[in-house]
Amino acid sequence: MDRQGNKYTFLYASVMVIVVATVLAFVAEALNPIQKKNEEEAKMIDILKSVSIESTTANVAEKYEQYIGENVYIVNFEGERQDVKPQAAFNIDLSKEVRKPLSDRQYPVFECHLDNGEVKYILPVRGKGLWGPIWGYVALNEDKNTIFGATFDHKGETPGLGAEISTDAFQQQFKGKTIFDNGELVSVNVVKGGVPDDAPHGVDAISGGTITSKGLDDMLEDYFNGYEAFLKK
């Protein structure tokens, strides 16, 4: 075959494309379990952080098993616990659930049992910031009203502005806030211009991060509404 001809060039290019595609597919398949493990560990770290339990990839599996273990379940919009295995509840994809109406979503609950015997209810939340999705975990005390801790993260918010939702300084504001007022759900409002430190249902918005703050405010209200029936039971 004439190596200078178009036919040879076309065949050579086709073979190379097939070889490279095969290699890439093999590598992706081989790395998939590792990627999944890393994602699960990152999720467990965030869940534990919401109840002030620090962990690393080296010990997170052990700590998660110690404090949460099989105490993971799903509730529906009516607050009824669903018959699913803990791993299925852990694997609920909120990026898909958030697109559904509130009444059709599945709501995971992570029940944490601390060393002092206290129980915390950790609720995952997901919403939309300025440049992409934002998400987090809110831990409630046994009264299912008072926030024990919260952690938030984002995919692409602006550093120094919206990205501040992932800082300890912002997240610490939520401790001690309440989401009900005389039995009525009011959520926790992220207020532009600030609120007094003793305001029971409000925290300071991020300076210069108005859209991200509004997105987080909407996210909390949306998911607290979804969990309301469960929290009132």
C-alpha positions in Angstrom: 0.0 0.0 0.0 1.2 3.4 -0.9 2.1 5.1 2.4 1.9 8.5 0.8 -1.6 7.9 -0.4 -4.9 9.1 1.1 -6.1 5.6 1.7 -3.2 4.7 3.9 -3.5 8.0 5.9 -7.2 7.4 6.4 -6.7 3.8 7.6 -3.8 4.8 9.9 -5.8 7.6 11.5 -8.8 5.3 12.0 -6.7 2.6 13.7 -5.1 5.2 16.0 -8.4 6.6 17.0 -9.7 3.1 17.8 -6.6 2.3 19.8 -6.6 5.5 21.8 -10.4 5.3 22.4 -9.9 1.7 23.7 -7.1 2.7 26.0 -9.0 5.6 27.4 -12.1 3.5 28.0 -10.0 0.9 29.8 -8.3 3.5 32.0 -11.7 5.2 32.8 -13.2 1.8 33.7 -10.2 0.9 35.9 -10.3 4.2 37.7 -14.1 4.2 38.3 -14.0 2.3 41.6 -11.3 4.6 42.9 -13.2 7.7 41.9 -16.4 6.4 43.5 -14.5 5.6 46.7 -13.1 9.1 46.7 -16.5 10.7 46.2 -18.0 8.6 49.0 -15.2 9.5 51.4 -15.6 13.2 50.6 -19.3 12.9 51.3 -18.7 11.2 54.6 -16.2 13.8 55.6 -18.7 16.6 55.0 -21.5 14.8 56.8 -19.3 14.3 59.9 -18.1 17.9 59.7 -21.7 19.1 60.1 -21.6 17.6 63.7 -18.1 18.9 64.4 -16.4 15.5 63.9 -13.1 16.1 62.0 -11.9 13.2 59.8 -9.5 12.4 57.0 -9.6 9.9 54.1 -7.5 7.6 56.3 -10.1 7.4 59.1 -13.4 8.6 57.8 -14.8 5.2 57.1 -14.1 4.1 60.6 -15.6 7.3 62.1 -18.6 7.2 59.9 -19.3 3.7 61.0 -18.9 4.6 64.6 -21.2 7.6 64.7 -23.7 6.9 61.9 -23.3 3.4 60.5 -26.6 1.9 59.5 -28.7 4.9 60.8 -29.4 6.3 57.3 -32.8 6.3 55.8 -35.2 8.1 53.4 -38.4 9.9 54.3 -41.0 11.1 51.8 -42.8 14.5 51.7 -45.3 13.2 54.3 -42.5 12.5 56.7 -42.9 8.7 56.4 -39.8 6.5 56.6 -39.3 4.5 53.4 -38.3 0.8 53.3 -34.8 1.1 51.7 -31.3 -0.1 52.7 -28.9 2.4 54.3 -26.6 2.2 51.3 -29.4 3.1 49.0 -30.3 6.1 51.1 -26.6 7.2 51.2 -26.4 7.0 47.4 -29.5 9.2 46.7 -28.4 11.7 44.1 -29.7 15.1 45.1 -28.7 16.6 41.8 -31.6 14.5 40.3 -34.0 14.9 43.3 -33.8 18.7 43.3 -35.3 18.7 39.8 -38.5 17.0 41.0 -41.4 18.7 42.8 -41.1 18.7 46.6 -43.8 16.1 46.9 -42.0 13.6 44.7 -38.5 13.8 46.1 -36.7 11.3 48.3 -35.2 12.9 51.5 -32.2 11.2 53.0 -31.7 11.5 56.8 -28.3 10.7 58.5 -28.8 10.0 62.2 -25.7 10.6 64.2 -25.2 9.2 67.7 -22.5 11.2 69.6 -20.3 9.9 72.4 -22.4 11.8 75.0 -25.6 10.0 73.9 -27.0 12.9 72.0 -28.7 12.3 68.6 -28.3 14.7 65.7 -30.3 14.6 62.5 -28.2 15.5 59.4 -30.2 16.7 56.4 -28.5 17.1 53.0 -29.5 20.2 50.9 -28.8 21.2 47.4 -29.5 24.4 45.3 -28.2 26.8 42.8 -25.6 29.5 43.3 -24.3 32.1 40.8 -22.2 29.9 38.6 -23.4 26.4 39.4 -24.7 24.0 42.1 -24.3 24.6 45.8 -24.9 22.0 48.5 -24.4 21.1 52.1 -25.5 19.3 55.3 -27.5 20.8 58.2 -27.4 19.0 61.5 -30.3 19.5 63.9 -30.6 18.7 67.6 -33.0 16.2 68.9 -35.7 18.9 69.0 -35.5 18.8 65.2 -35.5 22.6 65.3 -32.2 24.0 66.6 -29.2 23.8 64.3 -26.2 22.1 65.8 -23.9 22.7 62.8 -23.8 23.1 59.1 -21.4 22.8 56.2 -21.8 24.1 52.7 -19.8 23.8 49.5 -20.0 24.8 45.8 -18.8 23.9 42.4 -17.7 27.2 41.0 -18.6 30.3 43.0 -16.3 33.3 42.9 -13.3 33.1 45.3 -13.6 35.8 48.0 -17.3 36.3 47.3 -19.8 33.5 46.8 -17.2 30.9 47.6 -17.2 32.1 51.2 -20.1 29.8 51.9 -17.6 27.0 52.4 -15.6 28.9 55.1 -15.9 28.1 58.8 -16.6 31.8 59.6 -19.8 31.7 57.5 -21.0 28.3 58.6 -20.5 29.0 62.3 -23.3 31.6 62.1 -25.8 28.8 61.8 -25.1 27.2 65.1 -28.0 27.7 67.5 -30.4 29.1 64.9 -33.9 27.7 64.8 -36.0 26.9 61.8 -39.4 26.9 63.5 -41.2 29.8 65.2 -44.1 28.7 67.4 -44.5 25.6 65.4 -44.4 27.4 62.0 -41.6 26.8 59.6 -39.6 30.0 59.0 -36.3 28.5 57.9 -33.0 30.4 58.4 -32.7 33.5 56.3 -29.5 34.7 54.8 -29.9 38.5 55.2 -28.2 41.1 53.1 -27.0 43.9 55.4 -26.6 41.7 58.4 -28.7 40.7 61.4 -28.1 40.9 65.2 -26.1 38.0 66.6 -29.1 36.9 68.7 -31.5 36.8 65.8 -33.0 33.3 66.0 -33.8 32.8 62.3 -31.2 34.8 60.4 -27.5 35.0 59.5 -25.4 37.6 57.7 -25.2 37.3 53.9 -21.9 37.3 52.2 -20.6 40.7 51.3 -20.5 41.0 47.5 -22.0 37.5 47.1 -25.6 38.5 46.8 -26.7 35.9 44.3 -25.0 33.1 46.1 -26.4 34.2 49.4 -29.9 34.3 47.8 -29.3 30.8 46.3 -28.4 29.4 49.7 -31.4 31.1 51.3 -33.7 29.6 48.7 -32.0 26.2 49.1 -32.6 26.0 52.8 -36.2 27.1 52.6 -36.8 24.6 49.8 -35.4 21.6 51.6 -36.7 22.5 55.1 -40.2 22.6 53.4 -39.5 19.2 52.0 -38.4 17.8 55.4 -41.1 19.7 57.4 -43.5 16.8 57.9 -40.6 14.6 59.2 -39.3 17.3 61.5 -42.8 17.8 63.0 -43.4 14.1 63.7 
